[in-house]
Amino acid sequence: MNSSSKKLDGRVAFVTGSASGIGLAIAERFVSEGARVVLADLNTDLMKQAERKLGDVCATVKANVAVEADIEHAIAFTVERFGQVDIAANSAGLGTYGIITELTEEQWDTIVDTCLKGVFLSMKHEGIQMTKQASGGVIINISSLNSTQPGEGMAPYCASKAGVDMLTRVGAMEMGPKKIRVCGIAPGLVLTPLTDPVWAMPALHDAYLENTPLGRTGTTGDIANAALFLASDEASWISGETLVVDGAAQTKRYPELPKIFAAIAGESSE
């Protein structure tokens, strides 16, 4: 493919949560379509591995998305290194399991700070930079199927991801006049380091598959392809929308996690 035919030729992308999983896959897909990319994460070792793989079109910066000074610095670093920020993908996130009456305040804060506050801070400083650019830009927020489909034992994650969807809509309203599109992607179950526990428990994995009409879990490539579409000119009139990429799992129900975990615990004690 000639560089002139690549969808993101000459553009600069900033991707949070990009040391592994969905964020890394998005960064790699953007590079394959001509973009230069800055990876932002706390895992410097994995980021350096990605930087060596992707070459001079990639740079890395250590950042905690829940700390405003870190995000402000990361955006400034991106501009210093590559001149601008045309695309931002906010994919940093984590989860935990715990019934509401058993969750600690610290557990709640950890999830909400990363998954919701982190997206807010990222959007804020991405938007500030894109506003300075005559060409504007595109912000893509990674939410989740759980933004609309509740899961028992996942209150802080579900609440955070629902908030991300609304941030996407409000951001599209506020930033649209500045030539900034704000979109979202809501993945279903995707194989990443964050979902490793699912794969270690066959009963849990089977429950997810039973509730996914297409009969398979997602790949990071599935989400990266959606991000590429939203970042490209092919989506130039799409803003304020969150694209659900989940194999139609939203048409069914979320696995009953407490029952599944209780059954697994019972089996292991026998």
C-alpha positions in Angstrom: 0.0 0.0 0.0 1.4 3.4 -0.9 1.6 5.9 1.9 -0.6 8.3 0.0 -3.5 5.8 0.2 -3.3 5.2 3.9 -6.3 6.4 5.9 -4.3 8.3 8.6 -1.3 9.4 6.6 0.5 12.3 8.3 -1.7 12.3 11.4 -0.6 12.1 15.0 -2.4 9.9 17.5 -2.2 9.9 21.3 -3.4 6.7 23.0 -3.8 6.1 26.7 -3.7 2.6 28.3 -1.6 1.6 25.4 1.1 -0.6 26.9 -1.0 -3.7 26.1 -4.5 -4.9 25.2 -7.0 -2.7 23.3 -4.9 0.5 23.6 -1.8 -1.1 22.0 -3.9 -2.7 19.3 -5.4 0.7 18.4 -1.9 2.3 18.3 -0.6 -0.5 16.1 -3.5 -0.2 13.7 -3.1 3.6 13.5 0.6 3.2 12.7 -0.3 0.7 10.0 -2.4 3.4 8.3 0.2 6.0 8.3 -0.1 7.7 11.7 2.6 8.6 14.2 1.6 7.7 17.7 2.4 8.4 21.3 1.7 5.7 23.9 0.8 6.8 27.4 0.7 4.3 30.2 2.2 3.5 33.6 3.9 0.3 32.3 7.1 1.7 30.9 8.6 -1.8 30.1 5.8 -2.9 27.9 5.6 0.6 26.2 9.3 0.4 25.4 8.8 -3.0 23.8 6.1 -1.5 21.6 8.3 1.4 20.7 11.0 -0.9 19.6 8.5 -2.8 17.5 6.9 0.3 15.9 10.1 2.3 15.3 10.5 6.0 14.9 6.8 6.7 14.3 6.2 5.8 18.0 7.1 7.5 21.2 6.2 6.8 24.8 5.4 8.8 27.9 4.7 7.6 31.4 1.3 8.9 32.6 -1.3 8.2 35.2 -4.6 9.2 33.6 -6.1 10.1 37.0 -3.4 12.7 37.6 -4.1 16.0 35.6 -0.4 17.0 35.6 0.5 13.7 34.0 -2.0 14.1 31.2 -1.1 17.8 30.6 2.6 16.7 30.3 1.8 13.8 28.0 -0.1 16.0 25.6 2.7 18.6 25.7 5.2 15.8 25.0 3.2 14.6 22.0 3.1 18.1 20.5 6.9 18.6 21.2 7.7 15.3 19.6 5.3 15.2 16.6 3.9 18.7 16.3 0.2 18.2 17.0 -2.6 15.8 18.2 -5.0 14.9 15.5 -6.5 11.7 17.1 -6.8 10.7 20.7 -8.0 7.3 21.9 -8.7 7.0 25.6 -8.5 3.3 26.5 -7.0 3.2 30.0 -9.2 1.2 32.4 -9.4 -1.5 35.0 -12.0 -3.4 36.9 -12.7 -5.2 40.1 -15.4 -7.5 41.5 -17.4 -6.8 44.6 -21.0 -6.5 45.7 -22.0 -2.9 46.5 -22.4 -3.6 50.2 -19.0 -5.1 50.4 -17.0 -2.7 48.3 -14.5 -0.5 50.0 -14.2 3.2 49.3 -10.7 2.7 48.0 -11.9 0.1 45.5 -14.6 2.4 44.3 -12.2 5.3 43.9 -9.5 3.3 42.1 -11.9 2.2 39.4 -13.8 5.5 39.0 -10.6 7.5 39.0 -9.1 5.5 36.2 -12.1 4.7 34.1 -14.1 8.0 34.4 -12.0 10.8 35.9 -9.1 9.6 33.6 -11.3 10.0 30.5 -12.4 13.4 31.6 -8.9 14.7 32.2 -7.7 13.2 28.9 -10.6 14.7 27.0 -9.9 18.1 28.7 -6.3 18.4 27.6 -6.8 16.7 24.2 -9.6 19.2 23.5 -7.5 22.1 24.6 -4.7 21.1 22.2 -7.1 20.3 19.3 -8.8 23.6 19.8 -5.5 25.3 19.0 -5.3 23.5 15.6 -7.2 24.7 12.6 -7.9 21.2 11.6 -9.5 20.2 15.0 -9.3 16.5 15.7 -11.0 13.3 16.8 -11.4 11.9 20.3 -12.4 8.3 20.8 -13.4 7.0 24.2 -13.4 3.3 25.0 -16.3 2.6 27.2 -17.9 -0.9 27.5 -20.9 -3.1 27.0 -21.3 -2.5 30.7 -22.1 1.1 30.1 -25.7 0.0 29.3 -25.8 -3.7 30.4 -25.4 -4.0 34.2 -23.2 -6.7 35.7 -23.6 -7.9 39.3 -20.5 -7.2 41.3 -19.3 -4.6 38.9 -20.9 -1.4 40.1 -18.0 1.0 39.9 -17.0 -0.2 36.5 -20.5 -0.1 35.1 -21.2 3.4 36.6 -17.9 4.7 35.2 -18.5 3.3 31.7 -22.0 4.8 31.7 -20.4 8.1 32.6 -17.9 7.7 29.7 -20.8 7.4 27.3 -22.3 10.6 28.6 -19.0 12.4 28.5 -18.7 11.4 24.8 -22.1 12.9 24.1 -21.5 16.1 26.0 -18.0 16.4 24.5 -19.4 16.1 21.0 -21.8 19.0 21.8 -19.2 21.2 23.3 -16.3 20.5 21.0 -18.2 20.1 17.7 -18.1 23.9 16.9 -14.3 23.6 17.3 -14.0 21.0 14.6 -13.5 18.2 17.1 -15.4 15.0 16.8 -16.0 12.9 20.0 -16.9 9.3 19.5 -17.0 6.1 21.6 -16.5 2.4 21.3 -18.3 0.0 23.7 -16.5 -3.4 23.5 -18.0 -6.7 24.7 -15.7 -9.4 26.1 -12.3 -9.0 24.5 -9.2 -11.1 25.3 -6.8 -8.7 27.1 -4.7 -8.8 30.3 -7.7 -7.1 32.0 -9.9 -10.1 31.2 -7.4 -12.9 31.9 -9.4 -14.2 34.9 -12.3 -15.0 32.6 -10.2 -17.3 30.5 -8.9 -19.1 33.6 -12.4 -20.1 34.5 -14.1 -22.2 31.8 -17.5 -21.9 33.4 -17.3 -18.1 33.3 -16.0 -18.1 29.7 -18.8 -20.4 28.6 -21.4 -18.1 30.3 -20.1 -15.1 28.2 -20.2 -17.1 25.0 -23.8 -18.3 25.7 -24.8 -14.7 25.9 -23.0 -13.6 22.7 -25.1 -14.5 19.6 -22.1 -14.5 17.3 -20.6 -17.2 19.4 -17.1 -15.9 20.0 -15.3 -13.4 22.2 -13.8 -10.3 20.6 -10.2 -9.6 19.7 -8.3 -6.4 20.2 -8.2 -6.2 16.4 -12.0 -6.0 16.3 -11.8 -2.9 18.5 -8.8 -1.4 16.7 -10.6 -1.7 13.3 -13.6 0.2 14.8 -11.3 2.9 16.1 -9.6 3.2 12.7 -13.0 3.8 11.1 -14.0 6.4 13.6 -10.6 8.2 13.4 -10.7 8.3 9.6 -12.4 10.7 7.2 -14.9 7.9 6.4 -16.6 8.9 9.7 -16.3 12.6 9.2 -20.0 13.2 10.1 -20.1 10.8 13.1 -19.8 12.4 16.5 -21.5 11.9 19.9 -22.1 8.2 19.1 -20.8 5.2 20.9 -20.4 2.2 18.6 -21.1 -1.1 20.3 -18.7 -3.9 19.2 -19.8 -7.0 21.1 -21.0 -9.7 18.8 -24.6 -8.7 19.7 -24.2 -9.5 23.4 -26.2 -6.4 24.2 -29.3 -8.2 22.9 -29.1 -10.8 25.7 -28.1 -10.5 29.3 -24.9 -10.3 31.3 -23.7 -13.5 33.1 -24.8 -13.9 36.7 -21.4 -13.6 38.2 -22.2 -14.3 41.9 -23.9 -17.6 41.0 -21.1 -18.6 38.7 -18.4 -17.8 41.3 -20.4 -19.6 44.0 -20.6 -22.7 41.8 -16.9 -22.6 41.0 -16.1 -22.2 44.7 -18.3 -25.1 45.5 -16.6 -27.3 43.0 -13.1 -26.4 44.2 -14.0 -27.2 47.8 -15.2 -30.7 46.9 
